[in-house]
């Protein structure tokens, strides 16, 4: 047992930390192992490596052999070549069968004191359907669990053309995709008055122009919750003042300004390196006579 | 009236079909509609090809009819057809068309800017010349001034055309 264990530790070939108790056995066992290795190599050098026989099943046509499965079994002499896995591990696992019954003490007079009780009992109910029917909502996940995809043409640093919204036609730099799947995008603000904003993938044309944004660090608090539109909805049942308290005008918070500055400074530095890119981002996209979108290469 | 004829050795440009855009030499005529054709230096195997898909070029090679591919290749390389073809206006037009089709959005912007600058310079010089001409009509003035504005105009034009070409070639 101990010998087998030691052999098992050595077989992976790693230097086992020297333990004192099997220490004496180790040098004794190392030698036969080395001798065996030496014999193996010598054996290999003397005998040739066993060549694999060519296919014993001549081909009649593609995919069709001359002999059937049973004939091939006999021809390959598989009746002589039945290999089984080494038994030690199987024996070990067999011994590790979980307990099927347990004896429990039972109270009361003249009851025999204990009962043998099954640990895993047979089910007391068998349903009529083998596979239970699926719920109507099977496979329908809520939005938060949906798979988000991103077009291969959109990578961080790509120049996108916005097609909808108040910034339609503007060329804008893509930063990253947010958790809901929307794209985080920035003008930058000084270039074309587009702030840090979300854009929808479907309403955007991805051009092949890329800005190298590899080193730009985008603050981690820019998430969907940060960009979500806020609406106050708690009127205190006073019809006179309801329409005033709700947000009429959107005011730019200081945090937005500081975030914009932080991101834009990094992006602008990269943009200035590419000639004419700043002017390109300032211009807007438009179609004119003879320009057909399906023929354009973006 | 006709300057290019179908003859043995005529180099033709294939306009459509699987080998569109390649050059080929006519080796032999099969019948009214087809020719035996070979393009060893342009990757076209020796085959029959209808005349309809061929457009004749100005180049003629010298080899006997039904000459084998080796002879056609020798004649082709001796005449240096590939280089001559690349120098023709025809080939350059094709190349320019391809480049225009491949232009990305950014390239189109750069071309637009280059064209704008060029046109501005040209207009400026034109206006100068017109001014001179109108002044001349009123008073007989020196013709020297009309020469000077032409000189800066030409290098300006050359620079702008180079920029336009560069912008077109740029991100390829």
Interface residues (C-beta under 8 A of the other chain):
Chain A: X159 X161 X171 X207 X208 X209 X276 X277 X279 X280 X283 X285 X295 X296 X297 X298
Chain B: X101 X102 X103 X104 X105 X106 X109 X110 X113
